Amino acid sequence: MALHAGVSHAAASYALNQRPGVSEETRARVLQAARELGWAPNTAARALVASRANAVGMVLVRPPRVMTVDSYFTQMLSGVEAELNRNGIALVLHLVDAIEDTLEVYRAWWAGRHVDGVIVTDLRRGDPRLAALTEIGLPAALIGGDPEVAGFSTVEADMPEMTSAIVTYLRALGHRSIARIAGNADLYHTWRRDLAYERAVVAAGLDPAGYQVVYTDYSPASGMRAMRRLMASAEPPTAVVFDNDVMAAAALRVAAEMGLRVPDDVSVVAWDDSDLCQIVVPAITAVEQTPARQAELAARALLRTIADGTVEHAVLPPGTLNIRESTRPVRPRPPYEAR
């Protein structure tokens, strides 16, 4: 292998094991030589030598019914799998109903050395999982999360700039009454979005009293209930921003049922662009992010932590606001009359 690639045995080993110490050019040359020679890692031998499971775990605290319709999780898992597959590492996925159940899974995995580390998502404020992971010594990387948390790699998206872009865009269209249908209130990234939106509203010169937030569980049903509640109020918003694509799409049905037109009567924006946002009528203005890339980088950071204890923090560039038919300049409208 090393001879075929024209490098030393040490360089070949570093490249094949995704360890630092070689240039990207050398790594690419070694991997190309491996493909040409039909080389594949002996994972069983590796595990015996390194006392490793060659597996990474993820415990998701989400109901399966939400995951089946949320494109974010599909993209996130594809990013994790992409990085792990490149390194011959398996993914062990487990679903639980409560965050307390996660702690027991972590302890069982680590006690039996079923995984070498875990990727943590849906971080809570004061999340008990972090203290438990530190206590048992299980390596972990966080998708999202506070980079000030010691001992864990984090990969975050630039949320403040994106929220500012949304609010600035809606204000330019003349919207002064903006509502947000958010996700779970106890999630760390929901809290960060709360702060980012509040600051963006003030920075845009809007009255904070005109900004409303309704928290949900991300499901279409909860998004529809929140939309109905907002639009039936005495002073409904002229624009509604949703924390995911499926709630935004479901809200179009609510608007139609209430005799409202999107975007003539209310503009709709979704965080997390997807095919769904593009095929509904009207197509939804949405934030295009890179959850697969974020998850891929988190998996890569975890593998480095497992290999040599390296801890790193990355912030991805802000997403792109794709403008479609669900938003338009605000226009005066008569008071809503219940039908």
N, C-alpha and C positions, 0 to 999 in steps of 0.2 A: 504493500500500500504506500508506504513512505517513499520507496524507490520509484514507484510509478508516478507519484505526484512530484518527485524531485525535491522533497523536504526531509528534515530529520525525523527520527521516530518520535521524539518528544513533541515536535510541532504537529505531527499527524495525530498523536494522542489528544493534544489540546483541542485541535480542530474537531475531531470526531466526538469529543465529549463536551463540546460547547463551553470550553473553559477559556478565560482570558489568557493573553500571552502570545497570540498570533494575530497577524493582520487579517482583515476581511478577505483580501486577495488570496492569501495562503489558505484560509479556511475554505474558500470557494474551490480552490484547486484540489484540495484534499477530498472534499465531498464529491467533486466530479470524478476523481480517480476511484472513489468508493463505488460510484454508480457504474463506471465502466468495468470494474472488476466483479461486480455483482456482490459486493460485500454487504453484510447485514450484521448488526451487533448481536452478540450472544447475551440476551438479557438475563437468562438464568445465571450464567457465569458472573455477569456483572453484579447481580444481586448478592451472590455468595461472597464475592470479593469485597464489595463495598457495604455489605449488610444493609442493603436497600431493597425497597419493595418495587422500585421503578414504577411507581404510581403516585398520582396526585389526586387529592379529594376535593370535592365541592359539596357542601350541604346547603341546600336552598330552602329558605323559610318562606315558601310561597305555595298557595293552593294550586294543584295541577290545573284547575279550570282557568286560572289566570294565565298560566304559562302557555297554554295551548293557543291563546289568541294574542299574546304580547310578542311582537317581532323583536323587541330588544333582547329577550332571552335567547332566541334562536341565533341571533347574530353574536351574542356574547359567547355562547357555547361553541360556535363555529370558530371563533378566534382562539379560545383555549385549546380546542382540539388541534387546530392547525399547528400551534407551537409545540404541543406535546407529541404529536405524530412525527414531527421532524426529528425529535430526540428519542423516539422509541419508548415514550412514557405513556402509561395508560391513565385514563380518567375514571375515577370512581365517583359516581353521582348519587346523592341521597336527598330525598325530600322529607321535610318534617313540618309539623303544624305550628310549632312554637319554638322560639329561640332557645328556651331551656333544653329542648330535646337535642339541639345542635351540640351542646357541651358534652352530653353523654356519647354521642357519635364520635366526637373528636377523641375523647379519652379511650374509647374502645379501639379506634383505628390506631392510635399511637401505642397503646399497650401491646397490641398484636403486631405492630410494625406493618400494618396493611397499606399505609401510605407514607411517603417521605415528607409531605408537606400539604398544605391546603390553600385554596384560593377563597377569599372571603368577599362576599358581595352583600348588597343591601345593609350596609353598616348602620347601626343605631347610634344615637348620641349616648355616650357612656356605655357603649356596647360591652356586655359581660363576656362575650367571646374572646375579646382581646386579652383580658386578664387571665382567662382560662388557658389560652394558647401559650401565653408567657409562662404560666405556672407549670404546665406539663412539658414545655420545651419543644412544641411542635412548630416547625417553620411555617410561615404564612406570608402571603402577599394580598394586598387589598385592592379591589377594583373600586376606585373612589376612596374616600376617607381622608382623614386629617394627616398631612405629612409630618406633623409634629409628634405623632404617636411613635414612640421609640420601639425599635426592633422589628418593624415591618416595612416592606417595600410598598409603595402606593403608586397608582396610576390614576390621575385625575383629569377631568375635562375642564376647559376654561369656561366656567359657568357665568361669572359676572359679565364678561363681554357679550356672551350670547343673549342673556336676558336684557342687557342694555340695547342690543340691536332690535329685539322684538318690540320693546316699549317705544323706542325711538321711531320705528317704522309705523306702529299704530298711531302714535301721536301725530306723525306727519300726515296720516290719513284723516286727522281731525278727531280721533277718539279721545275722549276725556274720562269716560267711565269704563274701566277695564277690569274684568274678573278673571280669576284663575281657578280652574278645577284641578286640584293637586292630587298627589298620591298620599301614601300613609304619612301622617303627621310626625310619627316617631322616627322616621328614617333620617339619617344624617344628611343625605343629599336633598331631601325635601326641605329641611331646615336651611341649608345653604341657598337653595333657590328662593326661599322666603326672604332671606336677607338681601339677596341679589335683586329681586323684584322690588322690594321696598326702596332700596337705594336708587334703582333705575327710575322708578316713578318720581322720586324727589328730584333726581338729576334732570329729568325731562320737563320739569316745571309743572307737573300735574299735582292735583290735590290728593294727598294720600287717602282721604276719606272716600274718594271715588274708586279706590282699588279694593276688591273683595277676594277672599280666598275660601274655597270649600274643599275639605279634605275627603278622600275616598280610598278605596282599596285597589284602584287601578282597573277594576272590571268595567265592562260596558254598562252593566245594570246600574252600578253606583254612579257612573258618569252621567247616565240619562237622568237619574234622580236629581243630581246636582244641577244639571242644565235646566230641568223643569222648575226647580226651586228658584234659580236665579232669574229666569225669564218671566216668572209669574209674580215677581216682586213689584212693589209700587214704582221703583225706578230701576228697571233692568239695565244691565250693561249694554254698551254698543259693540263690545268686542269681548270674546272669551278665549283664553289661552288654556290648552289642556296639557297635562303632564305626560300623556302618551297618545299614540295614534288611534287606538281602538275606542277610547272615550270620545275623542273628537268625531270619529266617524259615526258613533252611536248617537251623538248629540244632533246630527243632521236630521235624524228621524224625529227627535223630540221637537225640533224647530218646525218641521213640517206638520206634526200633529197639532201644534199650537197655532198654526196659521201664520207662522213667521217664515220669511225668506232669508236664506243665506246666499249672498252677503248683504242684501238690501236692508234687512232689519237688524242683523247682527253678523259681525265678522267672526270667523273661527280660525284659530291657529293651533297647530299640534307640535308638541316637542317629541321628536323621534319620527323622522320621515320614514315611509315605507311604501310598498306597492299599494296598500290599502288607501293611503292618502291620495294616490294618483288615479285610482279607478272609481272612487265614489263620485257622485255628482251633487254639488260642485266639487272639483278637486280641491284638496285642502292645502293651504299655505302651511309649510312645516319646516322644522329644523332638521337638517340632515347632519347626523353625527356619525362617529365611527366606533360603535360599541365593540365590533369585532377586533379592531386594532387595539383598543384599550385593553380588552381581555387578553389578546395575544401578548402584549407587552407585560401584563401582570404575570402571565404564565412564565414568560422568559425571566422576569425578575425573580420569581420564586425558584426557578431552577438554579439560578446563580446563588441565591441564599442557601439552598440545599448543598451546592457544591463547595462553597467557600465562606459562607456567612455574609456575603455582600448584601447590603441594604441600600436601595436606591429609590428616588422619587422622580416621577415624570408628570408633566402637565401637557396634555394634548392641546393643539390649537382649537379655537372656538369652531363650532359647526357653521353650516351655511344655511341661511334662511331662504328656502325656495318659495318664491311668490307664485300663488295660483289663484283660482277663481273664488275662493272662500273669503277673501278680504277685499274691501273697497272703501273709498272715502265715506265717512259717516254722513248720514242725511237725516233731517228732522223726521220724526215719526209720531203718529198719534199714540195716546196711551193704550197699553195692552188691555183688551177686554177678554175676560175668560170665556171660552167656548165650551 
